[in-house]
Amino acid sequence: MRAIGISNFLPHPIEELLKTATIVPMVNQIRLCPGDTQEEVVKYCRELGILLEAYSPLGTGKIFEVHERQQLAAKYGKSVAQICIRWSLQMGFLPLPKSVHYARIDENAQVFDFKFDSYDMELIANLTGCVGYSRNLDTTDF
């Protein structure tokens, strides 16, 4: 085995895993989107060289209703989904947007012909109240 991946691991479970694992995970698949960045997990994984896969880079439907995101989409001539995906890429995440519509799948891939400046990156990151937030898996009842 050359590589392993994990999903929804916070720092503490990663620490526990590394006590016995012979391979450091290559990827941690977690919910990451503008307004829900799980900063502690991101920092910890980056320190270990673990790639972060954003399994929900578009958040919820509310993300499409945020006026500031609509303004950015108009500014760049892109859709709100493309704004979120591009932000994710510039954050160093591997976005995994879900779609079953061919037109949206194609649109989601058209994010390599523009970049945000630091002001817009910060603006996108700090827009809150438009997504549900990730649960702390250490304290969640299943």
DSSP file (Angstrom, degrees, kcal/mol; ACC not computed):
  #  RESIDUE AA STRUCTURE BP1 BP2  ACC     N-H-->O    O-->H-N    N-H-->O    O-->H-N    TCO  KAPPA ALPHA  PHI   PSI    X-CA   Y-CA   Z-CA
    1    1 A M              0   0    0      0, 0.0     3,-0.1     0, 0.0     0, 0.0   0.000 360.0 360.0 360.0 130.4    0.0    0.0    0.0
    2    2 A R        +     0   0    0      1,-0.3     2,-0.3    21,-0.0     0, 0.0   0.653 360.0  21.3-109.0 -21.7    1.4    3.4   -1.0
    3    3 A A        -     0   0    0     20,-0.1     2,-0.3    22,-0.0    -1,-0.3  -1.000  54.6-172.2-150.8 146.0   -1.3    5.8   -0.1
    4    4 A I        -     0   0    0     20,-0.4    22,-3.0    -2,-0.3    23,-0.8  -0.956   9.2-154.5-133.1 156.5   -4.3    6.1    2.1
    5    5 A G  E     -a   27   0A   0     -2,-0.3     2,-0.3    20,-0.2    23,-0.2  -0.923   5.3-159.6-126.8 156.0   -7.1    8.7    2.4
    6    6 A I  E     -a   28   0A   0     21,-2.7    23,-2.9    -2,-0.3     2,-0.4  -0.860   7.5-142.7-129.4 164.5   -9.3    9.6    5.3
    7    7 A S  E    S-a   29   0A   0     -2,-0.3    23,-0.2    21,-0.2    21,-0.1  -0.993  73.8  -7.3-136.7 130.0  -12.6   11.4    5.5
    8    8 A N  S    S+     0   0    0     21,-2.6     2,-0.5    -2,-0.4   129,-0.1   0.792  81.8 160.1  61.0  32.2  -13.9   13.9    8.1
    9    9 A F        -     0   0    0     20,-0.1    -1,-0.2     4,-0.1    -3,-0.1  -0.756  25.2-157.6 -87.9 126.6  -10.9   13.4   10.4
   10   10 A L     >  -     0   0    0     -2,-0.5     4,-1.7     1,-0.0     5,-0.2  -0.417  40.1 -90.5 -86.4 172.5  -10.2   16.2   12.9
   11   11 A P  H  > S+     0   0    0      0, 0.0     4,-2.6     0, 0.0     5,-0.2   0.900 122.6  56.0 -54.9 -44.4   -6.7   16.6   14.3
   12   12 A H  H  > S+     0   0    0      1,-0.2     4,-2.2     2,-0.2     5,-0.2   0.933 108.6  44.8 -59.5 -49.2   -7.2   14.3   17.3
   13   13 A P  H  > S+     0   0    0      0, 0.0     4,-2.5     0, 0.0    -1,-0.2   0.850 112.1  54.0 -63.5 -31.1   -8.2   11.2   15.3
   14   14 A I  H  X S+     0   0    0     -4,-1.7     4,-2.6     2,-0.2    -2,-0.2   0.924 107.3  50.9 -66.0 -42.1   -5.4   11.9   12.9
   15   15 A E  H  X S+     0   0    0     -4,-2.6     4,-0.7     1,-0.2    -1,-0.2   0.923 111.2  48.3 -58.5 -44.4   -3.0   11.9   15.8
   16   16 A E  H >X S+     0   0    0     -4,-2.2     3,-0.9     1,-0.2     4,-0.5   0.915 111.2  50.4 -62.7 -43.3   -4.4    8.6   17.0
   17   17 A L  H >X S+     0   0    0     -4,-2.5     4,-2.5     1,-0.2     3,-1.5   0.910 106.0  55.6 -59.8 -43.5   -4.1    7.1   13.5
   18   18 A L  H 3< S+     0   0    0     -4,-2.6    -1,-0.2     1,-0.3    -2,-0.2   0.624  91.4  73.2 -70.7 -12.0   -0.5    8.2   13.2
   19   19 A K  H << S+     0   0    0     -3,-0.9    -1,-0.3    -4,-0.7    -2,-0.2   0.806 119.9  12.5 -68.0 -27.9    0.4    6.4   16.4
   20   20 A T  H << S+     0   0    0     -3,-1.5    -2,-0.2    -4,-0.5    -1,-0.1   0.587 102.4 103.4-123.5 -18.2    0.1    3.1   14.6
   21   21 A A     <  -     0   0    0     -4,-2.5     3,-0.1    -5,-0.2    -4,-0.0  -0.393  49.8-160.0 -71.5 144.3    0.0    3.9   10.9
   22   22 A T  S    S+     0   0    0      1,-0.1     2,-0.4    -2,-0.1    -1,-0.1   0.511  80.5  55.2 -96.3  -8.0    3.0    3.4    8.7
   23   23 A I  S    S-     0   0    0    -20,-0.0    -1,-0.1     0, 0.0   -20,-0.1  -0.991  80.1-133.4-127.5 129.8    1.7    5.7    6.1
   24   24 A V        -     0   0    0     -2,-0.4   -20,-0.4     1,-0.1    -2,-0.0  -0.668  42.2-101.6 -75.3 132.9    0.7    9.3    6.6
   25   25 A P        -     0   0    0      0, 0.0   -20,-0.2     0, 0.0     3,-0.1  -0.237  24.0-152.3 -55.5 143.4   -2.7    9.9    4.8
   26   26 A M  S    S+     0   0    0    -22,-3.0    25,-2.6     1,-0.2     2,-0.3   0.758  76.1  22.1 -86.3 -27.6   -2.4   11.7    1.5
   27   27 A V  E     -ab   5  51A   0    -23,-0.8   -21,-2.7    23,-0.2     2,-0.5  -0.999  54.8-160.6-145.4 142.8   -5.8   13.2    1.6
   28   28 A N  E     -ab   6  52A   0     23,-2.6    25,-1.9    -2,-0.3     2,-0.8  -0.980  18.6-149.5-121.6 115.3   -8.5   14.1    4.1
   29   29 A Q  E     +ab   7  53A   0    -23,-2.9   -21,-2.6    -2,-0.5     2,-0.3  -0.764  34.9 151.9 -88.9 112.1  -11.9   14.6    2.6
   30   30 A I  E     - b   0  54A   0     23,-2.1    25,-2.0    -2,-0.8     2,-0.6  -0.890  53.3 -88.0-135.5 165.1  -13.8   17.2    4.6
   31   31 A R        +     0   0    0     -2,-0.3     2,-0.4    23,-0.2   103,-0.1  -0.662  54.1 164.1 -75.7 120.1  -16.5   19.7    4.1
   32   32 A L        +     0   0    0     -2,-0.6    24,-0.3     5,-0.0    27,-0.2  -0.985   5.9 136.9-139.4 126.3  -14.9   22.9    3.0
   33   33 A C  B >   -D   36   0B   0      3,-1.8     3,-2.8    -2,-0.4    25,-0.1  -0.972  63.1 -65.0-157.6 163.7  -16.6   25.9    1.3
   34   34 A P  T 3  S+     0   0    0      0, 0.0    91,-0.2     0, 0.0    96,-0.1  -0.335 126.4  21.6 -54.5 128.5  -16.6   29.7    1.6
   35   35 A G  T 3  S+     0   0    0     90,-0.7    94,-0.2    93,-0.1     2,-0.2   0.291 121.1  62.9  93.3  -9.5  -17.9   30.5    5.1
   36   36 A D  B <   +D   33   0B   0     -3,-2.8    -3,-1.8    92,-0.1    23,-0.1  -0.653  54.6 147.7-145.6  82.9  -17.0   27.1    6.5
   37   37 A T        -     0   0    0     -5,-0.2     5,-0.3    -2,-0.2    -1,-0.1   0.488  45.5-140.3-104.1  -3.9  -13.3   26.5    6.3
   38   38 A Q    >>  -     0   0    0      1,-0.1     4,-2.4     3,-0.1     3,-0.5   0.922  23.9-170.7  44.3  58.8  -12.5   24.4    9.4
   39   39 A E  H 3> S+     0   0    0      1,-0.2     4,-2.7     2,-0.2     5,-0.2   0.811  76.0  54.0 -54.6 -39.3   -9.4   26.4   10.0
   40   40 A E  H 3> S+     0   0    0      2,-0.2     4,-2.2     1,-0.2    -1,-0.2   0.925 112.3  44.1 -63.1 -44.0   -8.0   24.1   12.7
   41   41 A V  H <> S+     0   0    0     -3,-0.5     4,-2.8     2,-0.2     5,-0.3   0.915 113.5  51.2 -66.7 -43.3   -8.3   21.0   10.5
   42   42 A V  H  X S+     0   0    0     -4,-2.4     4,-2.4    -5,-0.3     5,-0.2   0.940 111.9  46.6 -59.4 -49.1   -6.8   22.8    7.5
   43   43 A K  H  X S+     0   0    0     -4,-2.7     4,-2.0    -5,-0.2    -1,-0.2   0.930 114.3  47.4 -60.0 -47.3   -3.8   24.1    9.5
   44   44 A Y  H  X S+     0   0    0     -4,-2.2     4,-1.2    -5,-0.2    -2,-0.2   0.927 113.2  47.1 -63.3 -46.5   -3.1   20.7   11.0
   45   45 A C  H  X>S+     0   0    0     -4,-2.8     5,-3.0     1,-0.2     4,-0.6   0.898 110.7  52.5 -64.1 -39.9   -3.4   18.8    7.7
   46   46 A R  H ><5S+     0   0    0     -4,-2.4     3,-0.9    -5,-0.3    -1,-0.2   0.888 104.4  56.3 -63.7 -37.7   -1.2   21.3    5.9
   47   47 A E  H 3<5S+     0   0    0     -4,-2.0    -1,-0.2     1,-0.2    -2,-0.2   0.838 112.7  42.4 -61.1 -31.7    1.5   20.9    8.6
   48   48 A L  H 3<5S-     0   0    0     -4,-1.2    -1,-0.2    -3,-0.3    -2,-0.2   0.464 116.4-113.4 -93.3  -3.0    1.5   17.1    7.8
   49   49 A G  T <<5 +     0   0    0     -3,-0.9     2,-0.6    -4,-0.6    -3,-0.2   0.767  63.2 152.8  76.1  25.5    1.3   17.6    4.1
   50   50 A I      < -     0   0    0     -5,-3.0    -1,-0.3    -6,-0.2   -23,-0.2  -0.800  43.3-129.1 -92.0 122.8   -2.1   16.1    3.8
   51   51 A L  E     -b   27   0A   0    -25,-2.6   -23,-2.6    -2,-0.6     2,-0.6  -0.453  18.1-135.5 -68.1 139.8   -4.2   17.3    0.8
   52   52 A L  E     -b   28   0A   0     40,-0.5    42,-2.6   -25,-0.2     2,-0.6  -0.888  12.7-158.8-102.7 119.1   -7.6   18.6    1.7
   53   53 A E  E     -bc  29  94A   0    -25,-1.9   -23,-2.1    -2,-0.6     2,-1.0  -0.870  10.9-144.7 -97.2 121.5  -10.4   17.5   -0.6
   54   54 A A  E     -bc  30  95A   0     40,-1.6    42,-2.6    -2,-0.6   -23,-0.2  -0.737  17.9-178.2 -87.5 100.9  -13.4   19.8   -0.4
   55   55 A Y  S    S+     0   0    0    -25,-2.0   -24,-0.2    -2,-1.0    -1,-0.2   0.588  81.9  33.5 -81.0  -6.3  -16.4   17.5   -0.8
   56   56 A S    >   +     0   0    0    -26,-0.4     3,-1.8   -24,-0.3    -1,-0.3  -0.386  66.5 155.8-139.9  61.4  -18.9   20.3   -0.6
   57   57 A P  T 3  S+     0   0    0      0, 0.0    31,-0.1     0, 0.0    -2,-0.1   0.646  76.5  51.7 -68.1 -12.6  -17.2   23.3   -2.2
   58   58 A L  T 3  S-     0   0    0      1,-0.3     5,-0.3   -25,-0.1     2,-0.1   0.397  91.1-156.7-101.7   2.1  -20.6   24.9   -3.0
   59   59 A G    <   -     0   0    0     -3,-1.8    -1,-0.3   -27,-0.2     2,-0.2  -0.376  48.2 -32.7  61.9-130.3  -22.0   24.6    0.5
   60   60 A T  S >  S-     0   0    0     70,-0.4     3,-1.8    -2,-0.1     4,-0.3  -0.600  71.1 -86.3-115.6 178.6  -25.8   24.6    0.4
   61   61 A G  G >  S+     0   0    0      1,-0.3     3,-1.4    -2,-0.2     4,-0.3   0.760 119.4  71.8 -58.2 -25.7  -28.3   26.3   -1.9
   62   62 A K  G >  S+     0   0    0      1,-0.3     3,-1.7     2,-0.2     4,-0.5   0.792  82.6  71.2 -61.6 -27.0  -28.2   29.5    0.3
   63   63 A I  G X  S+     0   0    0     -3,-1.8     3,-0.6     1,-0.3    -1,-0.3   0.785  92.7  56.8 -61.9 -26.4  -24.7   30.2   -1.1
   64   64 A F  G <  S+     0   0    0     -3,-1.4    -1,-0.3    -4,-0.3    -2,-0.2   0.624 101.8  56.9 -79.8 -13.1  -26.2   31.1   -4.4
   65   65 A E  G <  S+     0   0    0     -3,-1.7     2,-0.4    -4,-0.3    -1,-0.2   0.516  74.6 114.5 -95.3  -6.7  -28.4   33.7   -2.8
   66   66 A V    X>  -     0   0    0     -3,-0.6     4,-2.0    -4,-0.5     3,-0.6  -0.530  60.4-146.5 -73.3 120.7  -25.7   35.8   -1.2
   67   67 A H  H 3> S+     0   0    0     -2,-0.4     4,-2.4     1,-0.3     5,-0.2   0.873  95.7  55.1 -56.0 -42.9  -25.6   39.2   -2.9
   68   68 A E  H 3> S+     0   0    0      1,-0.2     4,-2.1     2,-0.2    -1,-0.3   0.859 108.1  49.2 -63.0 -34.5  -21.8   39.6   -2.6
   69   69 A R  H <> S+     0   0    0     -3,-0.6     4,-2.5     2,-0.2    -1,-0.2   0.887 109.7  51.4 -71.1 -38.1  -21.2   36.3   -4.3
   70   70 A Q  H  X S+     0   0    0     -4,-2.0     4,-2.1     2,-0.2    -2,-0.2   0.892 109.4  51.0 -64.1 -38.6  -23.6   37.3   -7.1
   71   71 A Q  H  X S+     0   0    0     -4,-2.4     4,-2.6     2,-0.2    -2,-0.2   0.915 110.7  48.2 -64.1 -43.1  -21.6   40.6   -7.5
   72   72 A L  H  X S+     0   0    0     -4,-2.1     4,-2.3     2,-0.2     6,-0.2   0.904 109.1  53.6 -63.6 -40.6  -18.3   38.7   -7.7
   73   73 A A  H  X>S+     0   0    0     -4,-2.5     5,-2.6     1,-0.2     4,-1.0   0.924 111.9  45.0 -59.7 -43.7  -19.8   36.4  -10.3
   74   74 A A  H  <5S+     0   0    0     -4,-2.1     3,-0.3     3,-0.2    -2,-0.2   0.908 110.4  54.7 -66.0 -41.5  -20.8   39.4  -12.4
   75   75 A K  H  <5S+     0   0    0     -4,-2.6    -2,-0.2     1,-0.2    -1,-0.2   0.890 118.7  33.5 -58.2 -41.7  -17.4   41.1  -11.9
   76   76 A Y  H  <5S-     0   0    0     -4,-2.3    -1,-0.2    -5,-0.1    -2,-0.2   0.490 108.1-119.4 -95.6  -4.5  -15.6   38.0  -13.2
   77   77 A G  T  <5S+     0   0    0     -4,-1.0     2,-0.2    -3,-0.3    -3,-0.2   0.870  75.8 115.8  68.1  36.4  -18.2   36.9  -15.7
   78   78 A K      < -     0   0    0     -5,-2.6    -1,-0.3    -6,-0.2     2,-0.1  -0.782  68.8 -98.5-129.4 170.1  -18.6   33.6  -14.0
   79   79 A S     >  -     0   0    0     -2,-0.2     4,-2.0    28,-0.1     5,-0.1  -0.455  35.9-110.5 -84.1 164.4  -21.3   31.7  -12.1
   80   80 A V  H  > S+     0   0    0      1,-0.2     4,-2.2     2,-0.2     5,-0.2   0.893 121.0  55.3 -61.1 -39.2  -21.5   31.6   -8.3
   81   81 A A  H  > S+     0   0    0      1,-0.2     4,-2.5     2,-0.2    -1,-0.2   0.924 106.9  49.3 -59.8 -44.1  -20.6   27.9   -8.4
   82   82 A Q  H  > S+     0   0    0      1,-0.2     4,-2.7     2,-0.2     5,-0.2   0.864 107.9  54.8 -63.9 -35.5  -17.4   28.8  -10.4
   83   83 A I  H  X S+     0   0    0     -4,-2.0     4,-2.2     2,-0.2    -1,-0.2   0.937 111.0  44.9 -61.3 -46.4  -16.6   31.5   -7.9
   84   84 A C  H  X S+     0   0    0     -4,-2.2     4,-2.2     2,-0.2    -2,-0.2   0.904 114.5  47.9 -65.9 -42.0  -16.8   29.0   -5.1
   85   85 A I  H  X S+     0   0    0     -4,-2.5     4,-2.3     2,-0.2    -2,-0.2   0.920 112.3  48.7 -66.4 -43.8  -14.7   26.3   -7.0
   86   86 A R  H  X S+     0   0    0     -4,-2.7     4,-2.6     2,-0.2    -2,-0.2   0.906 110.3  51.9 -63.4 -41.2  -12.0   28.9   -8.0
   87   87 A W  H  X S+     0   0    0     -4,-2.2     4,-1.6    -5,-0.2    -1,-0.2   0.927 108.8  51.4 -58.5 -45.3  -11.8   30.1   -4.3
   88   88 A S  H  <>S+     0   0    0     -4,-2.2     5,-2.4     1,-0.2     4,-0.4   0.916 110.4  48.2 -59.2 -45.0  -11.4   26.5   -3.2
   89   89 A L  H ><5S+     0   0    0     -4,-2.3     3,-1.5     1,-0.2    -1,-0.2   0.921 110.6  50.3 -62.4 -44.3   -8.6   25.9   -5.7
   90   90 A Q  H 3<5S+     0   0    0     -4,-2.6    -1,-0.2     1,-0.3    -2,-0.2   0.762 104.7  58.5 -68.4 -22.9   -6.8   29.1   -4.7
   91   91 A M  T 3<5S-     0   0    0     -4,-1.6    -1,-0.3    -5,-0.2    -2,-0.2   0.569 122.0-109.6 -77.0  -9.2   -7.0   28.0   -1.1
   92   92 A G  T < 5S+     0   0    0     -3,-1.5   -40,-0.5    -4,-0.4    -3,-0.2   0.607  75.7 133.5  89.2  12.7   -5.1   24.9   -2.1
   93   93 A F      < -     0   0    0     -5,-2.4    -1,-0.3    -6,-0.2   -40,-0.2  -0.538  59.9-125.9 -89.9 160.6   -8.1   22.6   -1.7
   94   94 A L  E     -c   53   0A   0    -42,-2.6   -40,-1.6    -2,-0.2     2,-0.1  -0.892  32.6-148.1-104.1  99.3   -9.1   19.9   -4.2
   95   95 A P  E     -c   54   0A   0      0, 0.0   -40,-0.2     0, 0.0   -62,-0.0  -0.424  16.0-169.6 -74.8 143.0  -12.8   20.7   -4.8
   96   96 A L        -     0   0    0    -42,-2.6     2,-0.2    -2,-0.1    -2,-0.0  -0.680  11.7-174.3-128.9  76.3  -15.3   17.9   -5.6
   97   97 A P        -     0   0    0      0, 0.0     2,-0.4     0, 0.0   -41,-0.1  -0.494  17.9-134.4 -74.6 142.3  -18.5   19.6   -6.7
   98   98 A K        +     0   0    0     -2,-0.2     2,-0.3   -43,-0.1    -2,-0.0  -0.795  37.3 146.5 -97.6 136.2  -21.4   17.3   -7.3
   99   99 A S        -     0   0    0     -2,-0.4     3,-0.0     1,-0.1     0, 0.0  -0.940  34.2-168.0-161.2 148.3  -23.6   17.6  -10.4
  100  100 A V        +     0   0    0     -2,-0.3     2,-0.6     5,-0.0     3,-0.1   0.335  69.4  95.0-112.3   1.0  -25.6   15.2  -12.6
  101  101 A H     >  -     0   0    0      1,-0.1     4,-2.5     2,-0.0     3,-0.4  -0.845  67.4-147.7 -99.6 121.9  -26.1   17.9  -15.3
  102  102 A Y  H  > S+     0   0    0     -2,-0.6     4,-2.5     1,-0.2     5,-0.2   0.869  97.9  54.4 -56.4 -40.2  -23.6   17.8  -18.2
  103  103 A A  H  > S+     0   0    0      1,-0.2     4,-2.4     2,-0.2    -1,-0.2   0.901 111.4  44.7 -62.8 -40.2  -23.8   21.6  -18.7
  104  104 A R  H  > S+     0   0    0     -3,-0.4     4,-3.0     2,-0.2    -2,-0.2   0.878 110.4  54.2 -71.8 -37.0  -23.0   22.2  -15.0
  105  105 A I  H  X S+     0   0    0     -4,-2.5     4,-0.9     2,-0.2    -2,-0.2   0.937 112.4  44.5 -60.4 -45.3  -20.2   19.7  -15.0
  106  106 A D  H >X S+     0   0    0     -4,-2.5     3,-0.7    -5,-0.2     4,-0.5   0.927 113.7  50.0 -63.3 -45.8  -18.7   21.5  -18.0
  107  107 A E  H >< S+     0   0    0     -4,-2.4     3,-1.5     1,-0.2    -2,-0.2   0.901 105.1  57.8 -59.9 -41.7  -19.3   24.9  -16.3
  108  108 A N  H 3< S+     0   0    0     -4,-3.0    -1,-0.2     1,-0.3    -2,-0.2   0.768 103.5  54.1 -61.7 -25.2  -17.6   23.7  -13.1
  109  109 A A  H << S+     0   0    0     -4,-0.9     2,-1.6    -3,-0.7     3,-0.4   0.598  85.8  85.4 -84.2 -11.1  -14.5   22.9  -15.0
  110  110 A Q    <<  +     0   0    0     -3,-1.5    -1,-0.2    -4,-0.5     3,-0.1  -0.413  58.6 102.6 -89.9  62.0  -14.2   26.4  -16.5
  111  111 A V        +     0   0    0     -2,-1.6     3,-0.3    -3,-0.1    -1,-0.2   0.202  54.2  80.5-126.9  13.5  -12.3   27.9  -13.5
  112  112 A F  S    S+     0   0    0     -3,-0.4    -1,-0.1     1,-0.2    -2,-0.1   0.333  76.0  72.3-105.9   7.1   -8.8   28.1  -14.7
  113  113 A D  S    S+     0   0    0     -3,-0.1     2,-0.3     1,-0.0    -1,-0.2   0.224  99.1  39.3-107.6  14.3   -9.0   31.2  -16.8
  114  114 A F        -     0   0    0     -3,-0.3     2,-0.3     2,-0.0   -38,-0.0  -0.984  59.8-159.8-154.1 161.2   -9.2   33.7  -13.9
  115  115 A K        -     0   0    0     -2,-0.3     2,-0.3    -3,-0.0   -28,-0.1  -0.983  19.4-123.1-141.7 151.7   -7.8   34.3  -10.4
  116  116 A F        -     0   0    0     -2,-0.3     2,-0.1   -30,-0.1    -2,-0.0  -0.674  22.2-127.6 -90.7 148.2   -8.9   36.3   -7.4
  117  117 A D     >  -     0   0    0     -2,-0.3     4,-2.3     1,-0.1     5,-0.2  -0.419  37.9 -96.6 -81.8 172.2   -6.8   39.0   -5.8
  118  118 A S  H  > S+     0   0    0      1,-0.2     4,-2.2     2,-0.2     5,-0.2   0.835 123.3  56.8 -62.7 -33.0   -6.2   38.8   -2.1
  119  119 A Y  H  > S+     0   0    0      2,-0.2     4,-2.4     1,-0.2    -1,-0.2   0.949 110.2  42.9 -62.9 -48.7   -9.1   41.3   -1.3
  120  120 A D  H  > S+     0   0    0      2,-0.2     4,-2.7     1,-0.2     5,-0.2   0.870 111.2  55.6 -67.3 -35.9  -11.7   39.1   -3.1
  121  121 A M  H  X S+     0   0    0     -4,-2.3     4,-2.3     2,-0.2    -1,-0.2   0.932 111.1  44.6 -59.6 -45.3  -10.2   35.9   -1.6
  122  122 A E  H  X S+     0   0    0     -4,-2.2     4,-1.9     2,-0.2    -2,-0.2   0.899 111.9  52.8 -66.0 -41.6  -10.7   37.4    1.9
  123  123 A L  H  < S+     0   0    0     -4,-2.4     4,-0.4     1,-0.2    -2,-0.2   0.930 111.8  45.4 -59.5 -46.9  -14.2   38.7    1.0
  124  124 A I  H >< S+     0   0    0     -4,-2.7     3,-1.1     1,-0.2    -2,-0.2   0.925 112.3  51.2 -63.8 -45.0  -15.3   35.2   -0.2
  125  125 A A  H 3< S+     0   0    0     -4,-2.3   -90,-0.7     1,-0.2    -1,-0.2   0.828 110.8  48.5 -62.4 -33.2  -13.8   33.4    2.8
  126  126 A N  T 3< S+     0   0    0     -4,-1.9     2,-0.9    -5,-0.1    -1,-0.2   0.375  76.0 112.6 -96.3   4.9  -15.5   35.7    5.3
  127  127 A L    <   +     0   0    0     -3,-1.1     3,-0.3    -4,-0.4     2,-0.2  -0.690  50.2 176.5 -77.8 110.5  -19.1   35.6    3.9
  128  128 A T        +     0   0    0     -2,-0.9   -92,-0.1     1,-0.2   -93,-0.1  -0.558  43.7  51.3-111.5 174.0  -20.9   33.8    6.7
  129  129 A G  S    S+     0   0    0    -94,-0.2    -1,-0.2     2,-0.2   -94,-0.1   0.537  85.4  90.6  81.1   6.8  -24.5   32.8    7.4
  130  130 A C  S    S+     0   0    0     -3,-0.3   -70,-0.4   -96,-0.1     2,-0.3   0.399  82.2  47.3-116.1   2.3  -25.1   31.1    4.0
  131  131 A V  S    S-     0   0    0    -69,-0.1     2,-0.2   -96,-0.1    -2,-0.2  -0.966  82.8-109.8-136.8 154.7  -24.0   27.6    4.7
  132  132 A G        -     0   0    0     -2,-0.3     2,-0.2     1,-0.1    -2,-0.1  -0.596  44.8-119.0 -74.9 148.7  -24.7   25.1    7.4
  133  133 A Y        -     0   0    0     -2,-0.2   -97,-0.1     1,-0.1    -1,-0.1  -0.607  25.8 -98.0 -95.2 153.7  -21.6   24.5    9.5
  134  134 A S        -     0   0    0     -2,-0.2     2,-0.2  -103,-0.1    -1,-0.1  -0.314  38.0-120.2 -65.2 146.1  -19.7   21.3    9.9
  135  135 A R        -     0   0    0      1,-0.0     2,-0.9     2,-0.0    -1,-0.1  -0.591  22.5-112.7 -83.8 149.7  -20.4   19.2   13.0
  136  136 A N    >>  -     0   0    0     -2,-0.2     3,-1.6     1,-0.2     4,-0.6  -0.763  25.9-157.7 -79.8 110.4  -17.7   18.4   15.4
  137  137 A L  T 34 S+     0   0    0     -2,-0.9    -1,-0.2     1,-0.3     3,-0.1   0.670  86.9  66.0 -69.3 -15.7  -17.4   14.6   14.9
  138  138 A D  T 34 S+     0   0    0      1,-0.2    -1,-0.3    -3,-0.0    -2,-0.0   0.743 114.3  29.7 -73.3 -22.3  -15.9   14.2   18.4
  139  139 A T  T <4 S+     0   0    0     -3,-1.6     2,-0.4     2,-0.1    -2,-0.2   0.315  94.6 110.5-120.0   7.2  -19.1   15.4   20.0
  140  140 A T     <  -     0   0    0     -4,-0.6     2,-0.4    -3,-0.1    -5,-0.0  -0.689  58.9-138.7 -90.2 134.6  -21.8   14.2   17.5
  141  141 A D              0   0    0     -2,-0.4    -2,-0.1     1,-0.1    -3,-0.0  -0.759 360.0 360.0 -87.3 135.3  -24.2   11.4   18.3
  142  142 A F              0   0    0     -2,-0.4    -1,-0.1     0, 0.0    -2,-0.0   0.386 360.0 360.0-108.5 360.0  -24.8    9.0   15.4
